[in-house]
Amino acid sequence: MNDVATARNPIVERLIGDTGEPDHIIKAARALGLRALPAIRQSLNEQVSYPIEIEVESVALSRMAEARRADVENDALVVAASATSPDALMLIADAGAIALLVSALFGGDPDMPVTPIDRALTSIELELASVVFEATAKALNGSGVRALSIKFPMPSAISGKDLKKLVIRDGPAVRIAFTLITPSGEGRFTVMMPQRVLLLHRGDAGADLPQEQEAEWSARFSEEVMRSGVRVEATIPLSRMTLGELSELFVGQVLEMPETAPTSARLSARRKTLFTCEFGKIGQNFTVQIIEPYDAGKEFIAGLVPR
């Protein structure tokens, strides 16, 4: 019996990609998801009005046919093709994730609970799902000889009746589940990938590198990170207004700056305040002089003192 099974395994592996090595597959998939995670976070948070935290929730073996939940009609789904497979990636977002995206993209209050979507998704909501799917697929795709070679642009996300009619080619897969987290709630989106695609492009992702090679890659990765560009902004805290006062502002109105404005400027990058600064001028050019690192605790205490 064992001899028969051994003889049949290579045939099964060539046909459907099932290697019989679940630990190796899960390790490779987890490595892929964790490496893509920073790029997914960055791409998504550049487009929303308040930060969304994204984490890898779980990695597990699955089958491609399980991507579509039989009892749910308002999931959003897209199938991405690659140079080697018509279904290299299948990405699915639940209604909770889409509700969070709607709130974050259109300036909702991050502290107000998001209302769950229990109806068919609109075209705008499907477009938002496509934004997340595109960012995720590009991050997973990677570059160089180990890239997945995903074909961009991807098709639009589908839901409802179109999702029910979708024909899914079944086979062994790996499921990488991501969680979207904000104070207003949570949502989930999932990536399904055929095991044969994962092993073809990233089958060595879980392999241990020699110590000197690992150090070399770490140094190179750190160097690439340090060369990354970020937008730096200098702002002046102007004043506090009630919503009523804010609604009465009009074009051409002049707002008085406080006397301390030149010395209370803040230098920020990616919504994070870094330094307290002072505005100045050299010739015809405005300048910003860094005074001290920004102290959030000091700022909070100062806000409690009546002025």
Sine and cosine of phi, psi and omega as CSV:
sin_phi,cos_phi,sin_psi,cos_psi,sin_omega,cos_omega
0.00,0.00,-0.70,0.72,0.01,-1.00
-0.90,0.43,-0.59,0.81,0.01,-1.00
-0.91,0.42,-0.63,0.78,0.02,-1.00
-0.90,0.43,-0.71,0.70,-0.01,-1.00
-0.88,0.48,-0.65,0.76,-0.01,-1.00
-0.90,0.43,-0.62,0.79,-0.01,-1.00
-0.94,0.35,-0.51,0.86,-0.07,-1.00
-1.00,0.08,-0.38,0.92,-0.06,-1.00
-0.83,0.56,-0.73,0.68,0.00,-1.00
-0.86,0.50,-0.58,0.82,0.02,-1.00
-0.92,0.40,-0.72,0.70,0.04,-1.00
-0.87,0.50,-0.67,0.75,-0.02,-1.00
-0.88,0.47,-0.67,0.74,-0.01,-1.00
-0.93,0.36,-0.56,0.83,-0.07,-1.00
-0.98,0.20,-0.73,0.69,-0.15,-0.99
-0.80,-0.59,0.00,1.00,0.11,-0.99
0.99,0.15,0.22,0.98,-0.02,-1.00
-1.00,0.04,0.96,-0.30,-0.09,-1.00
-1.00,0.08,-0.27,0.96,-0.10,-1.00
0.97,0.25,0.26,0.97,0.03,-1.00
-0.85,-0.52,0.95,0.31,-0.10,-1.00
-0.87,0.49,-0.61,0.80,-0.01,-1.00
-0.89,0.45,-0.66,0.75,0.00,-1.00
-0.91,0.42,-0.67,0.75,-0.02,-1.00
-0.90,0.43,-0.73,0.69,-0.01,-1.00
-0.90,0.44,-0.64,0.77,0.01,-1.00
-0.89,0.45,-0.68,0.73,0.02,-1.00
-0.91,0.40,-0.65,0.76,0.00,-1.00
-0.92,0.38,-0.65,0.76,0.02,-1.00
-0.90,0.44,-0.67,0.74,0.03,-1.00
-0.88,0.48,-0.65,0.76,0.03,-1.00
-0.90,0.45,-0.72,0.69,-0.02,-1.00
-0.90,0.43,-0.67,0.74,-0.03,-1.00
-0.94,0.35,-0.59,0.81,0.03,-1.00
-0.93,0.36,-0.55,0.84,-0.01,-1.00
-0.99,0.15,-0.33,0.94,-0.13,-0.99
-0.83,0.55,-0.75,0.67,0.00,-1.00
-0.86,0.52,-0.64,0.77,0.00,-1.00
-0.93,0.37,-0.59,0.81,0.05,-1.00
-0.90,0.43,-0.72,0.70,0.02,-1.00
-0.85,0.53,-0.76,0.65,-0.07,-1.00
-0.89,0.46,-0.73,0.68,-0.04,-1.00
-0.89,0.46,-0.67,0.74,-0.02,-1.00
-0.94,0.34,-0.70,0.71,-0.09,-1.00
-0.95,0.30,-0.26,0.97,0.10,-0.99
-0.95,0.31,-0.24,0.97,-0.11,-0.99
-0.93,-0.36,-0.11,0.99,-0.09,-1.00
-0.93,-0.36,0.25,-0.97,-0.11,-0.99
-1.00,0.05,-0.29,0.96,0.09,-1.00
-0.58,-0.82,0.46,-0.89,-0.14,-0.99
-0.89,0.46,0.64,-0.77,0.12,-0.99
-0.88,-0.47,0.83,-0.56,0.04,-1.00
-1.00,0.06,0.65,-0.76,0.00,-1.00
-0.80,-0.60,0.73,-0.68,0.01,-1.00
-0.73,-0.68,0.47,-0.88,0.16,-0.99
-0.98,0.20,0.91,-0.42,-0.06,-1.00
-0.99,0.14,-0.72,0.70,-0.04,-1.00
-0.32,-0.95,0.39,-0.92,0.11,-0.99
-0.75,-0.67,0.78,-0.62,-0.07,-1.00
-0.47,-0.88,0.37,-0.93,0.12,-0.99
-0.97,0.26,0.54,-0.84,-0.04,-1.00
-0.39,-0.92,-0.25,-0.97,0.12,-0.99
-0.74,-0.68,0.51,-0.86,-0.07,-1.00
-0.85,0.52,-0.57,0.82,-0.03,-1.00
-0.91,0.43,-0.34,0.94,-0.02,-1.00
-0.99,0.13,-0.02,1.00,0.01,-1.00
-0.90,0.43,-0.60,0.80,-0.02,-1.00
-1.00,-0.04,0.85,-0.52,0.02,-1.00
-0.99,0.11,0.84,-0.55,-0.14,-0.99
-0.90,0.44,-0.53,0.85,-0.10,-1.00
-0.99,-0.12,0.15,0.99,-0.03,-1.00
-0.82,-0.57,0.76,-0.65,-0.02,-1.00
-0.94,-0.34,-0.20,0.98,-0.06,-1.00
-0.93,-0.36,0.45,0.90,0.28,-0.96
-0.96,0.27,0.45,-0.89,0.12,-0.99
-0.95,-0.32,0.66,-0.75,-0.10,-1.00
-0.61,-0.79,0.56,-0.83,0.12,-0.99
-0.62,-0.79,0.58,-0.82,0.07,-1.00
-0.94,-0.34,0.83,-0.55,-0.02,-1.00
-0.96,-0.28,0.76,-0.65,0.04,-1.00
-1.00,-0.04,0.35,-0.94,0.07,-1.00
-0.73,-0.68,-0.01,-1.00,0.02,-1.00
-0.93,0.38,-0.33,0.94,-0.07,-1.00
-0.92,-0.39,-0.14,0.99,-0.07,-1.00
-0.40,-0.92,0.66,-0.75,0.06,-1.00
-0.97,0.26,-0.21,0.98,-0.01,-1.00
-0.69,-0.72,0.79,0.61,-0.06,-1.00
-0.90,0.44,-0.55,0.84,0.05,-1.00
-0.67,-0.74,0.62,-0.79,0.18,-0.98
-0.79,-0.61,0.85,-0.52,-0.08,-1.00
-0.90,-0.43,0.73,-0.69,-0.08,-1.00
-0.74,-0.67,0.75,-0.67,0.08,-1.00
-0.87,-0.50,0.69,-0.72,0.05,-1.00
-1.00,0.08,0.16,-0.99,-0.07,-1.00
-0.90,0.44,-0.48,0.88,0.05,-1.00
-0.91,0.42,-0.68,0.74,0.03,-1.00
-0.90,0.44,-0.66,0.75,-0.02,-1.00
-0.93,0.37,-0.61,0.79,0.05,-1.00
-0.88,0.47,-0.65,0.76,0.05,-1.00
-0.89,0.45,-0.66,0.75,-0.01,-1.00
-0.90,0.44,-0.66,0.75,0.03,-1.00
-0.87,0.50,-0.72,0.70,0.00,-1.00
-0.90,0.44,-0.73,0.69,-0.08,-1.00
-0.94,0.34,-0.58,0.82,-0.06,-1.00
-0.97,0.22,-0.54,0.84,-0.07,-1.00
-0.97,-0.22,0.36,0.93,0.16,-0.99
0.97,0.22,0.52,0.86,0.05,-1.00
-0.94,0.35,0.27,-0.96,0.03,-1.00
-0.97,0.24,0.88,-0.47,-0.04,-1.00
-0.91,0.42,-0.30,0.95,-0.02,-1.00
-1.00,-0.07,-0.05,1.00,0.03,-1.00
-1.00,-0.10,0.78,-0.63,0.01,-1.00
-0.83,0.55,0.69,-0.72,0.01,-1.00
-0.98,0.19,0.70,-0.71,0.02,-1.00
-0.97,0.24,0.83,-0.56,-0.01,-1.00
-0.88,0.48,0.53,-0.85,0.04,-1.00
-1.00,-0.04,0.90,-0.43,0.00,-1.00
-0.87,-0.49,0.50,0.87,0.00,-1.00
-0.73,-0.68,0.00,-1.00,0.07,-1.00
-0.92,0.40,0.59,-0.81,-0.02,-1.00
-0.96,0.27,0.60,-0.80,0.04,-1.00
-0.99,0.12,0.17,-0.98,0.01,-1.00
-0.90,0.44,-0.59,0.81,0.03,-1.00
-0.91,0.41,-0.67,0.74,0.01,-1.00
-0.91,0.42,-0.59,0.81,0.05,-1.00
-0.93,0.36,-0.56,0.83,0.07,-1.00
-0.91,0.42,-0.63,0.77,0.05,-1.00
-0.90,0.43,-0.65,0.76,0.06,-1.00
-0.88,0.48,-0.63,0.78,0.02,-1.00
-0.89,0.46,-0.55,0.83,0.03,-1.00
-0.88,0.47,-0.72,0.69,0.01,-1.00
-0.91,0.41,-0.67,0.74,-0.02,-1.00
-0.89,0.46,-0.68,0.73,-0.01,-1.00
-0.89,0.46,-0.71,0.71,0.01,-1.00
-0.89,0.45,-0.66,0.75,0.00,-1.00
-0.92,0.40,-0.70,0.71,-0.02,-1.00
-0.90,0.44,-0.64,0.77,0.01,-1.00
-0.91,0.41,-0.62,0.79,0.02,-1.00
-0.93,0.38,-0.66,0.75,0.01,-1.00
-0.95,0.32,-0.52,0.86,-0.06,-1.00
-0.86,0.51,-0.66,0.75,-0.01,-1.00
0.94,0.33,-0.32,-0.95,-0.03,-1.00
-0.51,-0.86,0.17,-0.98,0.02,-1.00
0.99,0.17,-0.32,-0.95,-0.11,-0.99
-0.94,0.35,-0.33,0.94,-0.03,-1.00
-0.99,-0.15,0.16,0.99,0.00,-1.00
-0.91,0.41,0.50,-0.87,0.01,-1.00
-0.97,0.26,-0.24,0.97,0.01,-1.00
0.88,0.47,0.68,0.73,0.05,-1.00
-0.91,0.40,0.62,-0.79,-0.01,-1.00
-1.00,0.03,0.86,-0.51,0.04,-1.00
-0.91,-0.42,0.52,-0.85,-0.02,1.00
-0.95,0.31,0.47,-0.88,0.01,-1.00
-0.99,0.16,0.31,-0.95,0.09,-1.00
-0.90,0.44,0.30,-0.95,0.06,-1.00
-0.95,0.31,0.48,-0.88,0.03,-1.00
-0.92,0.38,0.52,-0.86,0.02,-1.00
-0.84,-0.54,0.30,-0.96,0.00,-1.00
-0.38,-0.93,0.04,-1.00,0.11,-0.99
0.85,0.52,-0.78,-0.63,-0.06,-1.00
-0.90,0.44,-0.62,0.79,0.02,-1.00
-0.90,0.44,-0.58,0.82,0.02,-1.00
-0.93,0.37,-0.62,0.78,0.02,-1.00
-0.90,0.43,-0.55,0.83,-0.05,-1.00
-0.99,0.12,-0.18,0.98,-0.06,-1.00
-0.90,0.43,0.77,-0.63,0.07,-1.00
-1.00,-0.03,0.87,-0.49,-0.04,-1.00
-0.95,-0.30,0.81,-0.59,0.06,-1.00
-0.98,0.19,0.88,-0.47,-0.09,-1.00
-0.98,0.19,0.33,-0.94,0.03,-1.00
0.30,-0.96,0.23,-0.97,0.01,-1.00
-0.87,0.49,0.70,-0.71,-0.06,-1.00
-0.65,-0.76,0.15,-0.99,0.16,-0.99
-0.84,-0.54,0.64,-0.77,-0.04,-1.00
-0.92,-0.38,0.83,-0.55,0.10,-1.00
-0.92,-0.39,0.92,-0.39,-0.05,-1.00
-0.98,-0.20,0.77,-0.64,0.03,-1.00
-0.93,-0.38,0.55,-0.83,0.06,-1.00
-0.92,-0.40,0.75,-0.66,0.15,-0.99
-1.00,-0.08,0.78,-0.63,-0.10,-1.00
-0.78,-0.63,0.80,-0.60,0.15,-0.99
-0.64,-0.77,0.24,-0.97,0.08,-1.00
-0.86,0.51,-0.39,0.92,-0.06,-1.00
-1.00,0.05,-0.13,0.99,0.02,-1.00
0.46,-0.89,-0.15,-0.99,-0.01,-1.00
-0.73,-0.68,0.40,-0.92,0.10,-1.00
-0.52,-0.85,0.17,-0.98,-0.05,-1.00
-0.68,-0.73,0.60,-0.80,0.22,-0.98
-0.72,-0.69,0.48,-0.88,-0.17,-0.98
-0.79,-0.61,0.59,-0.81,0.11,-0.99
-0.91,-0.40,0.82,-0.57,0.10,-0.99
-0.94,-0.33,0.73,-0.69,-0.02,-1.00
-0.68,-0.73,0.76,-0.65,0.09,-1.00
-0.85,0.53,0.66,-0.76,0.00,-1.00
-0.86,0.51,-0.56,0.83,-0.02,-1.00
-0.91,0.42,-0.56,0.83,0.03,-1.00
-0.95,0.31,-0.70,0.72,0.02,-1.00
-0.86,0.51,-0.72,0.69,-0.06,-1.00
-0.95,0.32,-0.51,0.86,0.01,-1.00
-0.92,0.40,-0.67,0.74,-0.11,-0.99
-0.98,-0.19,-0.55,0.83,-0.11,-0.99
-0.76,-0.64,0.45,0.89,-0.05,-1.00
-0.90,0.44,-0.36,0.93,0.01,-1.00
-0.99,-0.16,0.20,0.98,-0.10,-1.00
-0.90,0.44,-0.49,0.87,-0.04,-1.00
-1.00,-0.06,0.02,1.00,-0.04,-1.00
-0.94,0.35,0.59,-0.80,0.02,-1.00
-0.98,0.20,0.74,-0.68,0.04,-1.00
-1.00,0.00,0.51,-0.86,0.14,-0.99
-0.85,0.53,0.46,-0.89,-0.11,-0.99
-0.85,0.52,-0.68,0.74,-0.03,-1.00
-0.93,0.36,-0.58,0.82,0.03,-1.00
-0.94,0.34,-0.63,0.78,0.04,-1.00
-0.89,0.46,-0.66,0.75,0.03,-1.00
-0.90,0.44,-0.62,0.78,0.01,-1.00
-0.90,0.44,-0.70,0.71,0.01,-1.00
-0.92,0.39,-0.61,0.79,0.03,-1.00
-0.89,0.46,-0.68,0.73,0.01,-1.00
-0.91,0.42,-0.66,0.75,0.00,-1.00
-0.92,0.40,-0.65,0.76,0.01,-1.00
-0.90,0.43,-0.67,0.74,0.02,-1.00
-0.89,0.46,-0.62,0.78,0.01,-1.00
-0.90,0.44,-0.66,0.75,0.02,-1.00
-0.90,0.43,-0.65,0.76,0.02,-1.00
-0.89,0.46,-0.68,0.74,-0.03,-1.00
-0.92,0.39,-0.37,0.93,0.04,-1.00
-1.00,0.02,-0.07,1.00,-0.01,-1.00
-0.92,0.39,0.64,-0.77,-0.01,-1.00
-1.00,-0.03,0.64,-0.77,0.09,-1.00
-0.76,-0.65,0.50,-0.87,0.03,-1.00
-0.99,0.11,0.81,-0.59,0.00,-1.00
-0.96,-0.28,0.73,-0.68,-0.04,-1.00
-0.80,-0.61,0.66,-0.75,0.10,-0.99
-0.92,-0.38,0.82,-0.57,-0.05,-1.00
-0.78,-0.62,0.40,-0.91,0.06,-1.00
-0.91,-0.41,0.85,-0.52,0.13,-0.99
-0.90,0.44,0.91,-0.41,-0.14,-0.99
-0.99,0.12,-0.90,0.44,-0.03,-1.00
-0.17,-0.99,0.11,-0.99,0.09,-1.00
-0.96,-0.27,0.65,-0.76,0.00,-1.00
-0.71,-0.70,0.45,-0.89,0.16,-0.99
-0.98,0.18,0.30,-0.95,0.04,-1.00
-0.88,0.47,-0.54,0.84,0.03,-1.00
-0.90,0.43,-0.70,0.72,0.03,-1.00
-0.90,0.43,-0.63,0.78,-0.01,-1.00
-0.90,0.43,-0.60,0.80,-0.02,-1.00
-0.94,0.33,-0.29,0.96,-0.03,-1.00
-1.00,-0.09,0.01,1.00,0.03,-1.00
-0.91,0.42,0.52,-0.85,-0.02,-1.00
-0.66,-0.75,0.35,-0.94,-0.01,-1.00
-0.89,0.46,0.77,-0.64,-0.01,-1.00
0.99,-0.11,-0.17,0.99,0.01,-1.00
-0.93,0.37,0.65,-0.76,0.00,-1.00
-0.98,-0.20,0.80,-0.60,0.01,-1.00
-0.96,-0.27,0.75,-0.66,-0.02,-1.00
-0.98,0.21,0.71,-0.70,0.04,-1.00
-1.00,0.01,0.60,-0.80,0.03,-1.00
-0.92,0.38,0.38,-0.93,-0.04,-1.00
-0.88,0.47,-0.50,0.87,-0.05,-1.00
-1.00,0.06,0.05,1.00,-0.08,-1.00
-0.82,0.57,-0.73,0.68,-0.04,-1.00
-0.87,0.49,-0.39,0.92,-0.05,-1.00
-0.96,-0.28,0.12,0.99,-0.01,-1.00
-0.85,-0.52,0.38,0.92,0.06,-1.00
-0.93,0.37,0.43,-0.90,-0.02,-1.00
-0.78,-0.62,0.68,-0.73,0.04,-1.00
-0.98,-0.21,0.82,-0.57,-0.11,-0.99
-0.76,-0.64,0.39,-0.92,0.13,-0.99
-0.56,-0.83,0.78,-0.63,-0.01,-1.00
0.78,0.62,0.76,0.65,0.07,-1.00
0.91,0.42,0.18,0.98,0.01,-1.00
-0.92,-0.39,0.86,-0.51,0.01,-1.00
-0.96,0.28,0.77,-0.63,-0.10,-1.00
-0.96,-0.29,-0.70,0.71,-0.11,-0.99
-0.64,-0.77,0.46,-0.89,0.23,-0.97
-1.00,-0.02,0.72,-0.70,-0.15,-0.99
-0.74,-0.68,0.12,-0.99,0.08,-1.00
-0.77,-0.64,0.78,-0.63,0.03,-1.00
-0.97,0.23,0.54,-0.84,0.07,-1.00
-0.49,-0.87,-0.23,-0.97,-0.03,-1.00
-0.47,-0.89,0.72,-0.69,0.10,-1.00
-0.83,-0.56,0.94,-0.34,-0.08,-1.00
0.90,0.44,-0.83,-0.56,0.00,-1.00
-1.00,-0.09,0.00,1.00,-0.09,-1.00
-0.96,-0.27,0.70,-0.71,0.11,-0.99
-0.98,0.21,0.51,-0.86,-0.02,-1.00
-0.75,-0.66,0.28,-0.96,0.10,-1.00
-0.75,-0.66,0.87,-0.50,0.03,-1.00
-0.98,-0.21,0.80,-0.59,0.00,-1.00
-0.96,0.27,0.81,-0.58,-0.03,-1.00
-0.99,-0.12,-0.78,0.63,-0.04,-1.00
-0.29,-0.96,0.35,-0.94,0.09,-1.00
-0.87,0.49,0.58,-0.81,-0.01,-1.00
-0.94,0.35,0.73,-0.68,-0.01,-1.00
-0.91,-0.41,0.98,-0.21,-0.04,-1.00
-0.90,0.44,-0.58,0.81,0.01,-1.00
-0.90,0.44,-0.69,0.72,0.04,-1.00
-0.89,0.46,-0.64,0.77,0.00,-1.00
-0.90,0.43,-0.65,0.76,0.00,-1.00
-0.91,0.42,-0.70,0.72,0.00,-1.00
-0.90,0.43,-0.66,0.75,0.02,-1.00
-0.88,0.47,-0.55,0.84,0.01,-1.00
-0.94,0.34,-0.32,0.95,0.01,-1.00
-0.99,0.11,-0.30,0.95,-0.05,-1.00
-1.00,0.09,0.81,-0.58,0.01,-1.00
-0.88,0.47,0.60,-0.80,-0.01,-1.00
-0.92,-0.39,0.00,0.00,0.00,0.00
